[in-house]
Amino acid sequence: MLSLDLLHSLGPKPRILCLGAHPDDIEIGCGGTLLRLSEEIPDIRWDWVVLTGDQARHAEARRGVERFLGKEAQVDLYFESFRDGYLPYEASRVKDFFELLKPRIQPDLIFTHFSNDRHQDHRLVADLTWNTWRNNLVLEYEIPKYEGDLGRPEAYFPFDRATAGRKAEAIFEVFESQQSKDWFEPEVLLSLMRLRGVECNAPGRYAEAFHVQKWVLGLGGSS
C-alpha cells in the first residue's frame, strides 16, 4: 500500500502534477488521495492540467481544485479546450501542448490516466504522460465507466469513510453539469473506493487504486 510516509520521502516542498483529459477526471480518479496529501503534507507545489472543456466546465474545475487542494494551495492551472472525445484526432496539437509543459514542470510525482483505459481521450493522455516525463514517479488512476476496464491495480492508497464521503460529495456538488448522467452519483464512487479498500485490507475500509508501470527503488522523484 502507498502511505504518507512514502510520499513524505519525496522530500521537502514536493511538486505534484495532476493530469486529466476532462475537468472532473482528476477528482474522480484520485480525489481521496489528494485530500489526504493536501492536508497532511505541507508546502506541496501543484500543477493541474485539464485538456478539454468550455468556460463553464473550467469554472467547475476551478471549484474542484479549491475543494480538493484548499484555497491557499500553491497551484498552477493549465486549462485547454481540445475537443472532448477527439483527443487522438488532435494528437499533434495535444503533443505540442505537452512539449510546452515539459520544460516548465519537473514533478516529483505524477497522477495521470490508466494506460489501458478504453476511453480514447484518457488513453492518449496516459501515453503522452510517459512520453513527456521519463524520469518521474507516475501513478495511473482509474475512472469507473461503461467500458468496464478497471483492471487489477498494483498500488493502493487507503483512507477512512469520512475522506471517501468528502470526495464523493464534493464531486457531485462541484460538477453540476454532469449530474444528468446515470453513472454520476456518489454511490458509484463510494462503491469503488470500498471495493479497493477490501482488496488492500484498508484499516479505514476505503482506498483508491493506482496502476504503476515503473518504480525505481531509492529514487523519490526527478532530482
Secondary structure, DSSP 8 states (H G I E B T S, - for coil): ---HHHHHTT-SS-EEEEEESSTTHHHHHHHHHHHHHHHHSTT-EEEEEEEE--HHHHHHHHHHHHHHH-TT-EEEEEEEEE-TT-GGGGHHHHHHHHHHHTTT---SEEEEE-TT-SSHHHHHHHHHHHHH-SSSEEEEE----TT------SEEEEE-HHHHHHHHHHHHHH-GGGTTSTT-SHHHHHHHHHHHHHHTT-TTSEEEEEB-S---TT--S--
